[in-house]
Amino acid sequence: MPNPAAHLPFYFGSISRSDAEEHLKLAGMSDGLFLLRQCLRNLGGYVLSMVHKLQFYHYPIERQLNGTYAIAGAKAHCGPEELCEFYSKDADGLCCTLRKPCNRPSGMEPQLGIIDNIRDNMVREYIRQTWKLEGEALELAIISQAPQVEKLLATTAHEKMPWYHGFITREQAETRLYSGAQPDGKFLMRERKEKGSYALSLVYGKSVYHYRIAHGKSGKYFIDDGTKFDTLLQLVEYMKIKPDGLVYYLKESTPNPDMPTASAAPVPPNHPSAKVPRKFISQNSDGYTPDPTGMGKNNWILPMDTSCYESPYSDPEELKDKKLFLKRSNLIVDEMELGSGNFGSVKKGVYKMRKKQIDVAIKMLKSGNERAARDDMMKEAQIMHQLDNPYIVRVIGVCEAEALMLVMEMASGGPLNKFLSSKRDEIPVNNVVELMHQVAIGMKYLEEKNFVHRDLAARNVLLVNQHYAKISDFGLSKALAADDSYYMAKTTGKWPLKWYAPECILFRKFSSKSDVWSYGVTMWEAFSYGQKPYKKMKGPEVMTFIEEGKRMECPPKCPPEMYKLMKQCWTFKWEDRPDFVTVETFIRAYYYSVAAKAEEESEGATKVTPA
Ligand code: AMP
């Protein structure tokens, strides 16, 4: 799960105060010695434990809803790492500056806490129930969308709770609470007239009390001057245990009569069920849609909201018809051209299935094309037909009619390089991290299935929307035999040399490791917003450049962590190069650590004004 401190060597996870003190003692008790641990009370918060003059000091760091981190009353920072960096230069109220990190002993991982587990389970359940996903599709949704889902959950989970009554007046609340028995602690939550403002209405001694829930500038919810909470759900759960200024603690909720499942079967706590499936929310091309409630919150489109996250054949009814060759009568070919190449053109279309119609892209072979081109298209179709992953363009099938046609899922956002170069100033760098993480997930799948792509490049990553990428163009791809780890090309061909690893050019040897090299070049293209790699150099010059130990420079906006990964992908010897399992793990950790910030920036960049 997103934990922006997980990668820090001085982060110990969920350890107690006394354990923290033990570690500091073992590390020598020097002035300014410090470590970071998870805060057990505040969701997403930390504690900075440090030493000064042989005394221990523990400073809680809170995570505010806007994604920043601060020691109470002090300056906010965009992450725990940045916060520690700041205090290493300026004590700003601490006992002294942070001087020496107390790192975890080698081999020791940060301790996972109960909060991590609850959070993990909530995200999993939310995804399972909202998008009705299981198995691999569920796991991939968790990996790729955990930060977004966590935020969604934090800000909207209360809407799924039976005690949440939405916008009703104070009088309506009283009518609902006075109907039936009126035990102390019977309550409901309602939304007030002012946007984003809420109230708790509570029965005590047969009277109803109303409490306004303030929503502070930091994004926290609280009543009067009481405890502050990140979410309304946490506020209610807490006040079920501790009244914290209320006349009585919250006990029994009055189910919202307008919530169908709530009255029939109460929603179990921590299991936000989806009454309104998120699937197929109408979307803008940037992947964002105004919140249907008009609340002013952005309701962003996740890959799982689109119709191409799961295979069109994930429905067993549709699976009955799955064949490589499609009937022409089920295919409508539009005149609109999406792109073109030597082979012919790619057109928009619709494919009629048993229960639904899906948008498709149709690669049409030019008439009069020789046998070799037909064979190539058939090979591409056969390879793609065996793949099923949300981050890879799926082939629906081929159709032989006015031309040989390869029918694929539609990715209407176009190639990644073109998209980024046209939106240079609008797309925050964290959005690029998100997309490249998805490409890594798709490539990890290929590696696992023993397929080599051989043409991974930004031009062959197509976008469904601004936050959803799919790998395409399997024209050069090969399926390796189970016990082969590479493919040896018999002859050289028209190859994208700038994307190829040394062993491809020197020995015509292609493997998932050479795809990793290409992934590094694709990363460079993405982080330089669609620039051409190796400037004006020709393919063979690039080989000399690489053999001399030189590598492309870090693109201006590229985070150093991402450049580090690129350079690892460009390890000369394939044996020493990371595989996609390692690449995906690395980029995932970085993506999670910046995801909170990414949402903020991208909301600013692509904000859609609600109607
Ligand atoms: P290709 O020869 O496969 O690289 O396709 C040429 C161009 O057609 C691409 O650059 C895209 O603009 C477009 N295209 C190819 N496949 C698709 C697809 N599945 N969805 C949308 N556009 C596509």
Boltz pocket constraint, residues with backbone or C-beta under 6 A from the ligand:
constraints:
  - pocket:
      binder: B
      contacts: [[A, 338], [A, 339], [A, 340], [A, 341], [A, 346], [A, 361], [A, 393], [A, 408], [A, 409], [A, 410], [A, 411], [A, 412], [A, 414], [A, 415], [A, 459], [A, 460], [A, 462], [A, 472], [A, 473]]
      max_distance: 6.0
